[in-house]
Amino acid sequence: MTNSPTVHLIGMGGIGMSALAKMYLSMGYWVQGSDVKKNEILCELEKMGAKVLIGHEEGHVSGANLVVYSSSIAREHPERSAALRQGLRLIHRSEALAQFCRGKYTVAVTGTHGKTTTTAMVGMILKEAGRDPSVVVGGVVHFFGGNACIGEGHEMVIEADESDASFLNFSPNLEIVTNIEEEHMDHYKTLDAILGAYESFVQKLPPEGVWLGCGDDFFVRQIAARNLRPAILYGFNSELCQIYATDVVECPQGERGVSFNAWQNGHKLGAVRMRLIGRHNVLNALAALGAGLRLGVSFQTAATALGKYQGAGRRFDVCYEDERFMVVDDYAHHPTEIEQTLLAAKGLGRKRIVAVFQPHRYTRTQALLEKFGGSFSSADKLFVTDIYAAGEAPIPGIAGQTVCEAVREAGHPDVSFVERFHLAPVISSEMKPGDLVIVLGAGDVSQVAAQIASALKAQVFSEIRGKVLQKEPLSRHTSLKIGGPIDFWIEPEDWQDLRKVLEVCRKENLKVHLFGGGNNLLAPEEGLKGVGICLNAPAFRKILLKDGVISAGAGTAGSLLIQFALEHGFGGCEFLSGIPGCVGGLVAMNAGSHGESIDALVRSVTLMDWEGHTRILLKDQIPFSYRSSGIKEGILVEVEFALPKSTDAQTLQKLDEYHQYRQKTQDLQHPSAGCMFKNPNIPGCSSGQLIDQAGLKGKRIGNAQISEKHANFIINLGGASSQDVLALIREAKLAVKEKFDVDLEVEVKIL
Ligand SMILES: Cc1cc2nc3c(=O)[nH]c(=O)nc-3n(C[C@H](O)[C@H](O)[C@H](O)COP(=O)(O)OP(=O)(O)OC[C@H]3O[C@@H](n4cnc5c(N)ncnc54)[C@H](O)[C@@H]3O)c2cc1C
């Protein structure tokens, strides 16, 4: 199918593996990968062009030139062992990442806690300095748009995993060791083995290489004292550390954040103010600052970057916040992380801290049971739930209740066990105004934070007069009949109501998706986060004639516009006949056919911007182009049309002609989104012809099919998924590129 090498990633839905997938994609590899079930990460990769295989089967690896596996993929895994048997090139994730690092100046960040945050901060500092680094982190960093950012610059900043000693596969130029604790004992067995691995890591530096280590950490200091490579210590102790912080203020002026003064060798560098909270994040910032200074970035630039850093996904991720409640999702699952995170949360000064904890893995719970006992003292109330197994077999006598017992025995006054399934309703019913609810754990407990936040958000739309639906399936609102639930589906009652919806979305930081008739949309199976706004209420469907100008609300059906024009002696919009959609969607897409498009008929549009202000744009102010109005700054609420006069007979004849043409050429029996691809900019050439000549007419994947009647239509034969459609899109693009060297561009909006 393609000349590019194929790389297969086992466990591609994981945070580390997906970062690699993105890097391979960026280098033009044909990327495929498997995982047990579909998740958001895999959907994103699919959109980027990767092939997603669900389930693990030997056959998945055949045809791959390179197979990459992560630490959680055992030797006996069917795909790993098949690759070995077939003699395919098989490498660990860290070896793959090490290959990307070759020829780059590599900054590797390791340690038991704080790796993701510190790695992201170093990346931010270099970006702020205009260096365009590549950054690979073990979490989702919103600023980078994910877990990997691929830059053109010389520097590569990576999070190096110490858990199975795979960090020894790297040969960094600069290292950061944030802290060292007794963890991952299943791999290391003894503390000496852990320290030995860190020592070897430090020795991976070139002889002139330098590393930064946290001077507040006993074991880091111990390694630094061995002088294997020169160490720069950072921390709170000015006697011991070269880079240090003083005057730490948590939540300065009541704002979520932390500020401190930064120093280097007795010289004051200046003040840093961050949006993250907690002293542990001051240490992470000092490490990143030290790396930045070492790489020639000025203090001011580094401080600016640190001030902008908003955190990574699941690292004190605030899912909901108002005067009454705050709901936070955090990845902390080790006792030290839990203790620090709760301490930082306490600094926010809410009345009560309600912690929810899901222990991670049976082995870890067993090994750390005693330490868990004392790590929740900052929480006023604690709920512990079942252990998240992460593929492990249960250990008799180790369960969520065991952790509960350990915490109670350590003296906690209010701790109870709640089964995972009941968590969200139990917590919602126990919440009181003034609560900060913090959900802790590395497993699926983050869904609980989302559920509680979503219930609270539903309340925020209580003033909306129009229709507000939660978890509304998008398959009900798309012509393809595909799409999972959207958090909120809102049909505002009128302009005032729409303004209010936008205000709430801004305040609650909810993403807005606009829907017209849904005839040009492909919605994902997993659904969408945020709010779908549809102007379907009567106030948006008014159509009237004044001074020879037809004015139509954005929700008016296109067919109604044609009929209204006809009744009032106007023509010119016959080409719209059979193009399903409402006025807002038709204008937004600059819909057209038979060589005509709607921009020719538009006189002006009324737009409501995201702030709720309305303004009128005259036709010349709208950057219309082929199948786009180019309007991004808001919602079309009303459109004025200037139509030519026409006799009934002329209009009716044209309408009949166009209607018959559509019946003859298009598949109108099955759900579709009309033409899937824009026509290429080649005279006399259509996408449908190219797909047809590439031999794909009738091609079926799952329950989606390239129509037999019109090769530019992808139809839903019944029960098709968005993945089926995406796979056909990919096939068509590849086949047309290969055969005609033409890049097909998707016309349908993929949400
Ligand atoms: C059988 C069939 C045949 C088709 N034939 C044609 C054809 O010949 N020519 C053609 O051009 N298209 C065709 N289409 C595609 C589709 O009809 C058009 O793209 C139409 O413009 C979609 O309108 P809609 O209201 O359904 O918009 P939607 O599909 O709901 O939305 C399309 C885009 O418009 C945006 N949008 C919607 N409402 C607003 C608003 N009020 N303000 C700002 N943005 C908004 C949406 O966010 C989205 O990005 C066909 C579709 C089908 C199913």
The ligand as a Gaussian input file, in Angstrom:
#p B3LYP/6-31G(d) Opt

LIG

0 1
 C      -27.127000      13.630000       0.909000
 C      -26.289000      14.832000       1.064000
 C      -25.965000      15.603000      -0.032000
 C      -25.168000      16.734000       0.085000
 N      -24.885000      17.483000      -1.022000
 C      -24.149000      18.599000      -0.901000
 C      -23.883000      19.443000      -2.031000
 O      -24.303000      19.182000      -3.141000
 N      -23.137000      20.543000      -1.846000
 C      -22.651000      20.901000      -0.617000
 O      -21.985000      21.940000      -0.492000
 N      -22.880000      20.125000       0.475000
 C      -23.614000      19.002000       0.367000
 N      -23.859000      18.210000       1.465000
 C      -23.238000      18.575000       2.754000
 C      -24.123000      19.457000       3.666000
 O      -25.441000      19.393000       3.264000
 C      -23.643000      20.882000       3.662000
 O      -22.305000      20.985000       4.071000
 C      -24.460000      21.817000       4.540000
 O      -23.934000      23.104000       4.432000
 C      -24.459000      21.383000       5.983000
 O      -25.363000      22.157000       6.713000
 P      -25.791000      21.748000       8.192000
 O      -26.762000      22.759000       8.662000
 O      -26.227000      20.360000       8.223000
 O      -24.423000      21.985000       8.956000
 P      -23.648000      21.004000       9.932000
 O      -23.275000      19.792000       9.184000
 O      -24.392000      20.827000      11.180000
 O      -22.365000      21.862000      10.229000
 C      -21.401000      22.106000       9.220000
 C      -20.397000      23.137000       9.740000
 O      -21.047000      24.374000       9.899000
 C      -20.854000      24.874000      11.224000
 N      -22.093000      25.581000      11.615000
 C      -23.324000      25.075000      11.679000
 N      -24.183000      26.010000      12.087000
 C      -23.468000      27.138000      12.310000
 C      -23.772000      28.453000      12.754000
 N      -25.011000      28.827000      13.070000
 N      -22.767000      29.353000      12.855000
 C      -21.493000      29.030000      12.522000
 N      -21.134000      27.785000      12.107000
 C      -22.120000      26.865000      11.999000
 C      -20.640000      23.642000      12.049000
 O      -19.929000      23.933000      13.240000
 C      -19.827000      22.784000      11.102000
 O      -18.484000      23.165000      11.121000
 C      -24.656000      17.084000       1.349000
 C      -24.958000      16.295000       2.467000
 C      -25.769000      15.182000       2.335000
 C      -26.085000      14.361000       3.545000

